[in-house]
Amino acid sequence: MARLARCFVEGQPQHIIQRGNNREPIFAVERDYLFYLECLQEAAEQHGLAIHSYVLMTNHVHLLVTPQTQHSIGKTLQSLGRRYVQHFNRSYRRTGTLWEGRYKATLIDSERYLLTCMRYIELNPVRAKMVDHPNEYPWSSYRINAEGESSVLLEAHDLYCRLGRSENLRLAAYRALFAASLDKLDVDAIREATNTGWALGDGLFRDKIERLSGRRTAPKSRGRPRKAKDLEKRN
């Protein structure tokens, strides 16, 4: 089965997952996480990639980003990967690949899913039962987006900025979103879209992205199309 071409629409956020090869750890100690974030910040700035949310898990990474060009994501991850793999292999006297093939990515309907996807990303350590609350996990963007911790890595999305006229209001409104659990349907939709590469949104959003990108954003319907006479008989 042929791989789906990467999909790009200017100004449209994307959710990215990159996993360790064979689900093996890609971070071992604090300096690994710090060096990864340093490499990510420098590569994203160089290649025009705005990062809105992230979490660094033991064996995989989630990013919510908006690329400025169709090459922003690929070049950022390529540069980041080159530097980080060298660091990791040298530190732990290993050789070979660190990543599990291609990174996974999907365009998301920002109006419907941007804040939901941010919560999904920052709640990963809670779902994995590593912590009881997202602010207890140091390697995510929660403390930045919800508590105002300083960061040169993140760039706030317009929808996040609309949560309040002042920083304190935005932080409080964002924290309030975590009072309720994520809807299971939203969690399933995010996972399915990211793992398959289809767009995350309703039919209208997918049609719009198809027109703008020239690439399919949902799987084809299964089975042969019904003939007109067959349809008439069923009506």
N, C-alpha and C positions, 0 to 999 in steps of 0.2 A: 504494500500500500504506500503510495507516494506521500511524502510529508507535506503538510499544509505550509504554504508560503507565509512568512511573517506578515502580520497585518499592521498597518500604520495609518492613522488619521491624525492630522495636525491638531494638537491641543486635547487629544482624547487620552485619559489616563489608562494605564495598564497595570494589571496585577501579575507579578512575576514570582515564580518559585524555582529555586535552584537547589538540587539535592546532592549530597555526597554519594560517590560511587558505591553501589551495593548498600546504600543507607548507612555507610560507615561515618564516624565523626569527622567533622571538618573544623571543629574548634576543640581545643583541649584545655587551655589555660587562659587567663585574663588577657595576656599580651596578644593572643591570637585574635580575640574579638576586637581589641583596640586597633590592631594593625589592619584588619579587614575594613573597619569603619573609616580609617584614615585613607586607605586605598580607594574605597568607594567614593568618598567625598571628593578626592582629587580627580578621579576619572569622570565622575558625573559633571563636575564643573567644566572640565576640559571638553566634554562631548555633548553638552547641552541637555542634561537629563535632570529634571526636577524630581526630587524625592520627597514624598509626603508622609510616608509611614514605612516602618520596617520592623522585623524581628529576626534575630539571629538565634536559631535553635541549634542543638548540638550537632545535628546532621543535615540541616537544610536551612534555607534563608527565604523569607518572604519580603518583597518590596512592592510598594505602591508608588508608581512613577508617572510622570508625563514627559514624553520625549519631544524635543524640539524638531528633530529630523527623523527620517526613517532609519538612520544609522545610529541614533543616540544610544539606544539600549544595547545593541550588539557591540558597539565599540567600547562602551563603558564596561560591560561585563568581560569583554576580551582583555582589556587593559587591567582591570581588577583581578581577573583570574590569573593572568600571567604573573603578576607580582605576588599575589597571595599564595599560589601553589608553590612558587619558589621558596617563599618563607616557610610554608608548612613542611615541605619535603626536606628542606635543610634543617629545620628545627627537630624533626623526628626521624631523620636518617631513613627516609623512604624515597621511592622513585615512582614515576608513572602518574596516571591521571588521578585527580581528586574528585572531579565532578561526574555525575551520572548523565552522560550524553548532553543533549541540548537542554537549555533552560526552557521552562514552560511559561507561557504568557497569554493573556487574554485582554482584549479591550473591554472596558466596563462603561455602562451607562452611568455617568457621574451623578446626575440628578437623582437617580434611584439607588445607586449602590456605593457611591464613594465613601460616605461616612460609615456605612455598614461594613465595607471592605476594610477600612481602617480599624474598626473594632475587631473584625475577624482576625486580622494580622496580630494586633496587640494582645488579643486574648489567647493566642496559641499556647503560651506557657501555662495558662490556667486550665485549658482543655487537656493538656498533657500532664496535669496534676503535678507540675513542678513547683507551683506557687499557688497561694489562695487568692491573690489579687494581682492584677497586672503591674501595679507600682512596685511590687516586690522583685520583679525581674529586671535586672539592669541592662539587658541587651535588646531592648525594644525602644520604640519611639514614644511609648505611653507617657513617660515622665516629662517629655518635651511637649507633647500635644495636650496633655491633661493637667500638668502641674507647672508648666512654664520653665522647665530646665533649659539652660542655654544650649544652643546647638548651631554649628556652622554647616551641618549636613542637610537639615530639612528646609524645604521651601513650602510654605503654607499654600494649600489650594484655595481658590476663591470661595468654594462652598464651606470650607472650614472657617474662613474669615467672616463669612456671613452669620456665624453662630452668635456673634456679639460685637458691639461697637468698640469695646475696649478689650484689652488682653484678658483682664480678670473675668469679664463676662464670657468671653470665648472659652476660657479654660473651664469655668464652672459649667457652661452648657455642654461642653464635650465630656466632662466627668459624669454629668447627669445621664448621658447616653448609656453608660455602663451599669446603670442601676437595674436595667432589665436585661434578661438573657437574650442572646441572638436567636432569632427565629430559625428553627431547624430547616425550613424550606430555603431560607437565605443561605445558610451554611452549605446545604447540599448544592444549591445553584452555583455558589462561588467555586466549590470544589470541582463540580462537573465542568464548568466553563474553563477553568484554568488547566485542568488535566487534559481536556480535549482540544483546547485552542479556539473553541467557538466563542463568539461575543457574549458578554454577560449583560442581558437586557431583554426587553420584550420584543415582539415581532416588528414593531415600528422602528425600534432602535436598530435591530439587526438589518432591516431593509435599508436604513439610512447608511449604515456602515458599509454595506455591500456596494451601494452606489458610489460612495466616496473612495473606497479602497479597491474596488474591482475584484474582490475576493469573497468567496462564500463565507458566511458567518454562522451557519447552522448546517447540520447533516441533511442530506437529501431524504425525502420521504421514502419509506420502504415500499416495495411492491410496485406493480405496474399501475399506471393511471387508469381509472375507470373510463370506459367509453361513454359517450353522451347518452346513448339509448339505455345503458344500464343505470345511469344516474336518474334518468326520467322515470324508470320503473320503480325506483326506490322512493321517489318523491310523491 
